[in-house]
């Protein structure tokens, strides 16, 4: 998973991709490290979703810009608008169902 290094890279990524998924982690977060491979595997089913990671302890402005208070935080944007937010204790099946629903709707648009 490619990592974004600055808040400007994050903003550009979200604004330039129709379906943008942002994974906000921290270096010393064991939950973050455990969730990352599961998320990457899930998103393989959805090739139109662009996935990037940003480490909150490296890009401190992410917290203020997107109101992130804990890690991991998962943000899914459609055309620059936040559609989905999961944090800390992610219910993975609920997340998978929500992504499937949004993806299905967006893929059927003309």
N, CA, C and O atoms as a GROMACS GRO file, in nm:
protein
  440
    1UNK      N    1   0.085  -0.117   0.000
    1UNK     CA    2   0.000   0.000   0.000
    1UNK      C    3   0.089   0.124   0.000
    1UNK      O    4   0.178   0.137   0.084
    2UNK      N    5   0.065   0.211  -0.092
    2UNK     CA    6   0.144   0.333  -0.102
    2UNK      C    7   0.111   0.427   0.013
    2UNK      O    8  -0.005   0.441   0.051
    3UNK      N    9   0.214   0.492   0.068
    3UNK     CA   10   0.196   0.585   0.178
    3UNK      C   11   0.205   0.729   0.129
    3UNK      O   12   0.290   0.763   0.047
    4UNK      N   13   0.116   0.810   0.180
    4UNK     CA   14   0.119   0.953   0.152
    4UNK      C   15   0.199   1.021   0.262
    4UNK      O   16   0.187   0.985   0.380
    5UNK      N   17   0.282   1.118   0.224
    5UNK     CA   18   0.378   1.177   0.318
    5UNK      C   19   0.342   1.317   0.368
    5UNK      O   20   0.397   1.364   0.467
    6UNK      N   21   0.249   1.385   0.298
    6UNK     CA   22   0.212   1.522   0.338
    6UNK      C   23   0.061   1.538   0.331
    6UNK      O   24  -0.009   1.459   0.266
    7UNK      N   25   0.011   1.639   0.399
    7UNK     CA   26  -0.132   1.665   0.395
    7UNK      C   27  -0.175   1.705   0.254
    7UNK      O   28  -0.287   1.674   0.212
    8UNK      N   29  -0.087   1.772   0.180
    8UNK     CA   30  -0.120   1.809   0.042
    8UNK      C   31  -0.136   1.686  -0.046
    8UNK      O   32  -0.224   1.682  -0.131
    9UNK      N   33  -0.051   1.584  -0.026
    9UNK     CA   34  -0.066   1.459  -0.100
    9UNK      C   35  -0.199   1.393  -0.068
    9UNK      O   36  -0.263   1.336  -0.157
   10UNK      N   37  -0.241   1.400   0.058
   10UNK     CA   38  -0.369   1.341   0.098
   10UNK      C   39  -0.484   1.412   0.028
   10UNK      O   40  -0.571   1.347  -0.030
   11UNK      N   41  -0.485   1.544   0.034
   11UNK     CA   42  -0.592   1.623  -0.028
   11UNK      C   43  -0.596   1.598  -0.178
   11UNK      O   44  -0.704   1.579  -0.235
   12UNK      N   45  -0.481   1.596  -0.242
   12UNK     CA   46  -0.475   1.571  -0.386
   12UNK      C   47  -0.526   1.431  -0.419
   12UNK      O   48  -0.603   1.414  -0.514
   13UNK      N   49  -0.485   1.332  -0.342
   13UNK     CA   50  -0.531   1.195  -0.364
   13UNK      C   51  -0.684   1.186  -0.357
   13UNK      O   52  -0.747   1.126  -0.444
   14UNK      N   53  -0.742   1.246  -0.254
   14UNK     CA   54  -0.888   1.240  -0.237
   14UNK      C   55  -0.959   1.312  -0.350
   14UNK      O   56  -1.060   1.264  -0.400
   15UNK      N   57  -0.908   1.427  -0.390
   15UNK     CA   58  -0.974   1.507  -0.492
   15UNK      C   59  -0.956   1.453  -0.634
   15UNK      O   60  -1.038   1.481  -0.721
   16UNK      N   61  -0.850   1.378  -0.658
   16UNK     CA   62  -0.822   1.330  -0.795
   16UNK      C   63  -0.872   1.190  -0.823
   16UNK      O   64  -0.860   1.142  -0.936
   17UNK      N   65  -0.928   1.122  -0.724
   17UNK     CA   66  -0.977   0.986  -0.744
   17UNK      C   67  -1.126   0.978  -0.713
   17UNK      O   68  -1.171   1.023  -0.608
   18UNK      N   69  -1.201   0.922  -0.807
   18UNK     CA   70  -1.346   0.908  -0.790
   18UNK      C   71  -1.378   0.829  -0.663
   18UNK      O   72  -1.462   0.870  -0.584
   19UNK      N   73  -1.310   0.715  -0.644
   19UNK     CA   74  -1.328   0.632  -0.525
   19UNK      C   75  -1.194   0.625  -0.453
   19UNK      O   76  -1.102   0.556  -0.498
   20UNK      N   77  -1.182   0.696  -0.342
   20UNK     CA   78  -1.056   0.706  -0.269
   20UNK      C   79  -1.074   0.652  -0.127
   20UNK      O   80  -1.163   0.695  -0.053
   21UNK      N   81  -0.989   0.557  -0.090
   21UNK     CA   82  -0.995   0.497   0.043
   21UNK      C   83  -0.866   0.533   0.115
   21UNK      O   84  -0.756   0.504   0.067
   22UNK      N   85  -0.879   0.597   0.229
   22UNK     CA   86  -0.764   0.642   0.306
   22UNK      C   87  -0.756   0.564   0.437
   22UNK      O   88  -0.850   0.560   0.515
   23UNK      N   89  -0.641   0.500   0.458
   23UNK     CA   90  -0.616   0.421   0.577
   23UNK      C   91  -0.520   0.500   0.665
   23UNK      O   92  -0.403   0.515   0.632
   24UNK      N   93  -0.570   0.549   0.778
   24UNK     CA   94  -0.489   0.630   0.869
   24UNK      C   95  -0.440   0.540   0.982
   24UNK      O   96  -0.520   0.483   1.056
   25UNK      N   97  -0.310   0.529   0.994
   25UNK     CA   98  -0.251   0.439   1.093
   25UNK      C   99  -0.149   0.516   1.177
   25UNK      O  100  -0.127   0.635   1.159
   26UNK      N  101  -0.087   0.442   1.269
   26UNK     CA  102   0.026   0.495   1.346
   26UNK      C  103   0.131   0.385   1.354
   26UNK      O  104   0.098   0.266   1.352
   27UNK      N  105   0.255   0.425   1.363
   27UNK     CA  106   0.366   0.331   1.362
   27UNK      C  107   0.356   0.228   1.475
   27UNK      O  108   0.380   0.109   1.453
   28UNK      N  109   0.321   0.272   1.595
   28UNK     CA  110   0.320   0.183   1.711
   28UNK      C  111   0.183   0.122   1.741
   28UNK      O  112   0.155   0.087   1.856
   29UNK      N  113   0.100   0.109   1.641
   29UNK     CA  114  -0.038   0.061   1.658
   29UNK      C  115  -0.049  -0.084   1.610
   29UNK      O  116  -0.046  -0.110   1.489
   30UNK      N  117  -0.062  -0.177   1.703
   30UNK     CA  118  -0.070  -0.319   1.665
   30UNK      C  119  -0.200  -0.350   1.591
   30UNK      O  120  -0.201  -0.434   1.502
   31UNK      N  121  -0.310  -0.283   1.626
   31UNK     CA  122  -0.436  -0.302   1.555
   31UNK      C  123  -0.421  -0.257   1.409
   31UNK      O  124  -0.472  -0.321   1.318
   32UNK      N  125  -0.351  -0.147   1.390
   32UNK     CA  126  -0.328  -0.096   1.254
   32UNK      C  127  -0.255  -0.199   1.169
   32UNK      O  128  -0.293  -0.224   1.055
   33UNK      N  129  -0.152  -0.258   1.225
   33UNK     CA  130  -0.072  -0.356   1.151
   33UNK      C  131  -0.150  -0.482   1.123
   33UNK      O  132  -0.130  -0.545   1.019
   34UNK      N  133  -0.239  -0.521   1.213
   34UNK     CA  134  -0.320  -0.641   1.193
   34UNK      C  135  -0.431  -0.619   1.090
   34UNK      O  136  -0.465  -0.710   1.015
   35UNK      N  137  -0.487  -0.500   1.088
   35UNK     CA  138  -0.598  -0.469   0.998
   35UNK      C  139  -0.554  -0.445   0.854
   35UNK      O  140  -0.629  -0.476   0.760
   36UNK      N  141  -0.435  -0.390   0.835
   36UNK     CA  142  -0.385  -0.353   0.702
   36UNK      C  143  -0.399  -0.467   0.600
   36UNK      O  144  -0.458  -0.443   0.494
   37UNK      N  145  -0.347  -0.589   0.624
   37UNK     CA  146  -0.358  -0.694   0.522
   37UNK      C  147  -0.502  -0.738   0.494
   37UNK      O  148  -0.535  -0.773   0.381
   38UNK      N  149  -0.587  -0.735   0.597
   38UNK     CA  150  -0.728  -0.771   0.575
   38UNK      C  151  -0.795  -0.668   0.484
   38UNK      O  152  -0.872  -0.704   0.395
   39UNK      N  153  -0.766  -0.541   0.507
   39UNK     CA  154  -0.823  -0.435   0.425
   39UNK      C  155  -0.774  -0.445   0.281
   39UNK      O  156  -0.852  -0.433   0.187
   40UNK      N  157  -0.645  -0.468   0.264
   40UNK     CA  158  -0.588  -0.479   0.129
   40UNK      C  159  -0.652  -0.597   0.054
   40UNK      O  160  -0.681  -0.586  -0.065
   41UNK      N  161  -0.673  -0.707   0.122
   41UNK     CA  162  -0.736  -0.824   0.061
   41UNK      C  163  -0.881  -0.794   0.022
   41UNK      O  164  -0.925  -0.830  -0.087
   42UNK      N  165  -0.953  -0.728   0.110
   42UNK     CA  166  -1.092  -0.692   0.081
   42UNK      C  167  -1.102  -0.603  -0.042
   42UNK      O  168  -1.186  -0.625  -0.129
   43UNK      N  169  -1.016  -0.502  -0.049
   43UNK     CA  170  -1.026  -0.405  -0.157
   43UNK      C  171  -0.980  -0.459  -0.292
   43UNK      O  172  -1.001  -0.394  -0.395
   44UNK      N  173  -0.916  -0.576  -0.294
   44UNK     CA  174  -0.882  -0.640  -0.422
   44UNK      C  175  -1.008  -0.670  -0.503
   44UNK      O  176  -1.002  -0.679  -0.626
   45UNK      N  177  -1.121  -0.687  -0.436
   45UNK     CA  178  -1.249  -0.714  -0.503
   45UNK      C  179  -1.303  -0.591  -0.575
   45UNK      O  180  -1.395  -0.602  -0.656
   46UNK      N  181  -1.247  -0.476  -0.544
   46UNK     CA  182  -1.299  -0.349  -0.595
   46UNK      C  183  -1.189  -0.270  -0.666
   46UNK      O  184  -1.131  -0.179  -0.607
   47UNK      N  185  -1.160  -0.305  -0.790
   47UNK     CA  186  -1.045  -0.246  -0.859
   47UNK      C  187  -1.055  -0.096  -0.885
   47UNK      O  188  -0.954  -0.031  -0.910
   48UNK      N  189  -1.173  -0.040  -0.878
   48UNK     CA  190  -1.187   0.104  -0.903
   48UNK      C  191  -1.157   0.188  -0.779
   48UNK      O  192  -1.148   0.310  -0.788
   49UNK      N  193  -1.142   0.123  -0.663
   49UNK     CA  194  -1.112   0.196  -0.540
   49UNK      C  195  -0.960   0.211  -0.527
   49UNK      O  196  -0.887   0.112  -0.528
   50UNK      N  197  -0.916   0.334  -0.515
   50UNK     CA  198  -0.775   0.364  -0.493
   50UNK      C  199  -0.750   0.369  -0.342
   50UNK      O  200  -0.822   0.437  -0.269
   51UNK      N  201  -0.649   0.298  -0.296
   51UNK     CA  202  -0.618   0.287  -0.154
   51UNK      C  203  -0.482   0.348  -0.125
   51UNK      O  204  -0.385   0.320  -0.195
   52UNK      N  205  -0.476   0.431  -0.021
   52UNK     CA  206  -0.349   0.487   0.026
   52UNK      C  207  -0.350   0.487   0.178
   52UNK      O  208  -0.455   0.485   0.242
   53UNK      N  209  -0.229   0.488   0.232
   53UNK     CA  210  -0.212   0.492   0.377
   53UNK      C  211  -0.142   0.621   0.415
   53UNK      O  212  -0.058   0.672   0.341
   54UNK      N  213  -0.176   0.672   0.532
   54UNK     CA  214  -0.105   0.786   0.587
   54UNK      C  215  -0.084   0.757   0.736
   54UNK      O  216  -0.176   0.716   0.806
   55UNK      N  217   0.038   0.780   0.782
   55UNK     CA  218   0.070   0.760   0.923
   55UNK      C  219   0.046   0.891   0.997
   55UNK      O  220   0.111   0.992   0.970
   56UNK      N  221  -0.049   0.888   1.090
   56UNK     CA  222  -0.088   1.009   1.161
   56UNK      C  223   0.026   1.070   1.241
   56UNK      O  224   0.032   1.192   1.260
   57UNK      N  225   0.117   0.985   1.289
   57UNK     CA  226   0.229   1.039   1.366
   57UNK      C  227   0.334   1.104   1.276
   57UNK      O  228   0.420   1.178   1.325
   58UNK      N  229   0.330   1.078   1.146
   58UNK     CA  230   0.422   1.140   1.050
   58UNK      C  231   0.359   1.263   0.983
   58UNK      O  232   0.428   1.361   0.955
   59UNK      N  233   0.228   1.256   0.958
   59UNK     CA  234   0.155   1.366   0.894
   59UNK      C  235   0.056   1.420   0.998
   59UNK      O  236  -0.063   1.386   0.995
   60UNK      N  237   0.106   1.502   1.087
   60UNK     CA  238   0.026   1.546   1.202
   60UNK      C  239  -0.096   1.628   1.162
   60UNK      O  240  -0.196   1.629   1.235
   61UNK      N  241  -0.091   1.695   1.048
   61UNK     CA  242  -0.204   1.778   1.004
   61UNK      C  243  -0.327   1.695   0.967
   61UNK      O  244  -0.437   1.750   0.956
   62UNK      N  245  -0.310   1.566   0.948
   62UNK     CA  246  -0.423   1.479   0.910
   62UNK      C  247  -0.530   1.481   1.019
   62UNK      O  248  -0.650   1.477   0.989
   63UNK      N  249  -0.489   1.487   1.144
   63UNK     CA  250  -0.584   1.486   1.255
   63UNK      C  251  -0.678   1.606   1.252
   63UNK      O  252  -0.799   1.591   1.268
   64UNK      N  253  -0.622   1.722   1.231
   64UNK     CA  254  -0.704   1.844   1.227
   64UNK      C  255  -0.786   1.852   1.100
   64UNK      O  256  -0.903   1.890   1.104
   65UNK      N  257  -0.727   1.817   0.988
   65UNK     CA  258  -0.795   1.830   0.858
   65UNK      C  259  -0.916   1.738   0.847
   65UNK      O  260  -1.018   1.776   0.789
   66UNK      N  261  -0.905   1.615   0.901
   66UNK     CA  262  -1.012   1.516   0.885
   66UNK      C  263  -1.071   1.468   1.018
   66UNK      O  264  -1.139   1.366   1.023
   67UNK      N  265  -1.045   1.541   1.125
   67UNK     CA  266  -1.100   1.510   1.258
   67UNK      C  267  -1.076   1.365   1.297
   67UNK      O  268  -1.170   1.290   1.325
   68UNK      N  269  -0.950   1.326   1.298
   68UNK     CA  270  -0.911   1.190   1.333
   68UNK      C  271  -0.851   1.192   1.473
   68UNK      O  272  -0.756   1.265   1.500
   69UNK      N  273  -0.908   1.111   1.561
   69UNK     CA  274  -0.866   1.112   1.700
   69UNK      C  275  -0.804   0.981   1.746
   69UNK      O  276  -0.752   0.972   1.857
   70UNK      N  277  -0.810   0.878   1.662
   70UNK     CA  278  -0.752   0.750   1.699
   70UNK      C  279  -0.709   0.675   1.574
   70UNK      O  280  -0.749   0.708   1.462
   71UNK      N  281  -0.629   0.574   1.595
   71UNK     CA  282  -0.584   0.491   1.484
   71UNK      C  283  -0.619   0.346   1.516
   71UNK      O  284  -0.613   0.305   1.632
   72UNK      N  285  -0.654   0.269   1.416
   72UNK     CA  286  -0.670   0.310   1.277
   72UNK      C  287  -0.802   0.383   1.254
   72UNK      O  288  -0.899   0.364   1.327
   73UNK      N  289  -0.802   0.467   1.152
   73UNK     CA  290  -0.923   0.529   1.103
   73UNK      C  291  -0.928   0.503   0.953
   73UNK      O  292  -0.830   0.523   0.882
   74UNK      N  293  -1.044   0.457   0.906
   74UNK     CA  294  -1.062   0.424   0.766
   74UNK      C  295  -1.164   0.522   0.708
   74UNK      O  296  -1.274   0.536   0.760
   75UNK      N  297  -1.125   0.590   0.602
   75UNK     CA  298  -1.211   0.689   0.538
   75UNK      C  299  -1.229   0.653   0.392
   75UNK      O  300  -1.132   0.627   0.320
   76UNK      N  301  -1.354   0.652   0.346
   76UNK     CA  302  -1.385   0.621   0.207
   76UNK      C  303  -1.454   0.742   0.147
   76UNK      O  304  -1.558   0.787   0.196
   77UNK      N  305  -1.395   0.796   0.040
   77UNK     CA  306  -1.445   0.916  -0.026
   77UNK      C  307  -1.495   0.883  -0.166
   77UNK      O  308  -1.434   0.805  -0.239
   78UNK      N  309  -1.606   0.945  -0.203
   78UNK     CA  310  -1.658   0.936  -0.339
   78UNK      C  311  -1.663   1.078  -0.392
   78UNK      O  312  -1.732   1.164  -0.337
   79UNK      N  313  -1.588   1.103  -0.499
   79UNK     CA  314  -1.578   1.236  -0.558
   79UNK      C  315  -1.545   1.343  -0.454
   79UNK      O  316  -1.603   1.452  -0.454
   80UNK      N  317  -1.451   1.310  -0.364
   80UNK     CA  318  -1.404   1.406  -0.265
   80UNK      C  319  -1.491   1.420  -0.141
   80UNK      O  320  -1.456   1.493  -0.049
   81UNK      N  321  -1.606   1.350  -0.138
   81UNK     CA  322  -1.696   1.359  -0.023
   81UNK      C  323  -1.684   1.232   0.060
   81UNK      O  324  -1.684   1.121   0.007
   82UNK      N  325  -1.674   1.250   0.192
   82UNK     CA  326  -1.662   1.135   0.281
   82UNK      C  327  -1.795   1.060   0.288
   82UNK      O  328  -1.898   1.118   0.322
   83UNK      N  329  -1.791   0.931   0.254
   83UNK     CA  330  -1.910   0.846   0.257
   83UNK      C  331  -1.907   0.746   0.371
   83UNK      O  332  -2.011   0.698   0.414
   84UNK      N  333  -1.788   0.714   0.419
   84UNK     CA  334  -1.775   0.608   0.518
   84UNK      C  335  -1.657   0.638   0.609
   84UNK      O  336  -1.550   0.681   0.564
   85UNK      N  337  -1.678   0.614   0.739
   85UNK     CA  338  -1.572   0.635   0.838
   85UNK      C  339  -1.583   0.524   0.941
   85UNK      O  340  -1.690   0.502   0.999
   86UNK      N  341  -1.473   0.455   0.962
   86UNK     CA  342  -1.465   0.354   1.067
   86UNK      C  343  -1.338   0.383   1.146
   86UNK      O  344  -1.237   0.424   1.090
   87UNK      N  345  -1.344   0.361   1.276
   87UNK     CA  346  -1.228   0.390   1.356
   87UNK      C  347  -1.207   0.293   1.469
   87UNK      O  348  -1.300   0.228   1.518
   88UNK      N  349  -1.082   0.285   1.510
   88UNK     CA  350  -1.036   0.207   1.625
   88UNK      C  351  -1.077   0.060   1.616
   88UNK      O  352  -1.000  -0.023   1.568
   89UNK      N  353  -1.198   0.027   1.663
   89UNK     CA  354  -1.243  -0.112   1.663
   89UNK      C  355  -1.336  -0.133   1.543
   89UNK      O  356  -1.457  -0.112   1.553
   90UNK      N  357  -1.279  -0.174   1.432
   90UNK     CA  358  -1.352  -0.186   1.307
   90UNK      C  359  -1.429  -0.318   1.304
   90UNK      O  360  -1.372  -0.426   1.324
   91UNK      N  361  -1.559  -0.308   1.279
   91UNK     CA  362  -1.641  -0.427   1.255
   91UNK      C  363  -1.626  -0.460   1.108
   91UNK      O  364  -1.689  -0.399   1.022
   92UNK      N  365  -1.541  -0.558   1.080
   92UNK     CA  366  -1.497  -0.579   0.943
   92UNK      C  367  -1.611  -0.620   0.849
   92UNK      O  368  -1.614  -0.574   0.734
   93UNK      N  369  -1.704  -0.702   0.894
   93UNK     CA  370  -1.814  -0.742   0.806
   93UNK      C  371  -1.904  -0.623   0.773
   93UNK      O  372  -1.949  -0.609   0.660
   94UNK      N  373  -1.928  -0.538   0.872
   94UNK     CA  374  -2.007  -0.417   0.848
   94UNK      C  375  -1.936  -0.327   0.747
   94UNK      O  376  -1.999  -0.271   0.657
   95UNK      N  377  -1.805  -0.314   0.762
   95UNK     CA  378  -1.726  -0.236   0.668
   95UNK      C  379  -1.735  -0.294   0.527
   95UNK      O  380  -1.758  -0.221   0.431
   96UNK      N  381  -1.716  -0.425   0.516
   96UNK     CA  382  -1.722  -0.492   0.385
   96UNK      C  383  -1.858  -0.472   0.319
   96UNK      O  384  -1.865  -0.446   0.199
   97UNK      N  385  -1.965  -0.483   0.396
   97UNK     CA  386  -2.100  -0.465   0.342
   97UNK      C  387  -2.121  -0.321   0.294
   97UNK      O  388  -2.180  -0.299   0.188
   98UNK      N  389  -2.074  -0.225   0.371
   98UNK     CA  390  -2.089  -0.084   0.333
   98UNK      C  391  -2.011  -0.052   0.206
   98UNK      O  392  -2.061   0.019   0.119
   99UNK      N  393  -1.889  -0.103   0.196
   99UNK     CA  394  -1.808  -0.080   0.076
   99UNK      C  395  -1.877  -0.142  -0.045
   99UNK      O  396  -1.885  -0.080  -0.150
  100UNK      N  397  -1.927  -0.265  -0.030
  100UNK     CA  398  -1.995  -0.333  -0.140
  100UNK      C  399  -2.116  -0.252  -0.188
  100UNK      O  400  -2.139  -0.239  -0.308
  101UNK      N  401  -2.192  -0.199  -0.095
  101UNK     CA  402  -2.310  -0.122  -0.130
  101UNK      C  403  -2.273   0.007  -0.205
  101UNK      O  404  -2.332   0.038  -0.309
  102UNK      N  405  -2.177   0.081  -0.153
  102UNK     CA  406  -2.135   0.205  -0.217
  102UNK      C  407  -2.075   0.176  -0.354
  102UNK      O  408  -2.105   0.245  -0.452
  103UNK      N  409  -1.991   0.074  -0.362
  103UNK     CA  410  -1.924   0.040  -0.488
  103UNK      C  411  -2.025   0.000  -0.593
  103UNK      O  412  -2.015   0.040  -0.708
  104UNK      N  413  -2.123  -0.080  -0.554
  104UNK     CA  414  -2.226  -0.125  -0.646
  104UNK      C  415  -2.304  -0.006  -0.701
  104UNK      O  416  -2.330   0.002  -0.821
  105UNK      N  417  -2.340   0.087  -0.613
  105UNK     CA  418  -2.414   0.205  -0.654
  105UNK      C  419  -2.330   0.291  -0.749
  105UNK      O  420  -2.380   0.336  -0.852
  106UNK      N  421  -2.204   0.314  -0.714
  106UNK     CA  422  -2.116   0.399  -0.795
  106UNK      C  423  -2.082   0.334  -0.929
  106UNK      O  424  -2.066   0.404  -1.030
  107UNK      N  425  -2.070   0.202  -0.932
  107UNK     CA  426  -2.036   0.131  -1.056
  107UNK      C  427  -2.153   0.130  -1.154
  107UNK      O  428  -2.133   0.115  -1.274
  108UNK      N  429  -2.275   0.146  -1.102
  108UNK     CA  430  -2.393   0.143  -1.188
  108UNK      C  431  -2.433   0.281  -1.240
  108UNK      O  432  -2.527   0.293  -1.318
  109UNK      N  433  -2.362   0.384  -1.197
  109UNK     CA  434  -2.391   0.518  -1.246
  109UNK      C  435  -2.352   0.529  -1.393
  109UNK      O  436  -2.258   0.465  -1.440
  110UNK      N  437  -2.427   0.609  -1.463
  110UNK     CA  438  -2.397   0.630  -1.606
  110UNK      C  439  -2.302   0.745  -1.621
  110UNK      O  440  -2.265   0.780  -1.733
   0.00000   0.00000   0.00000
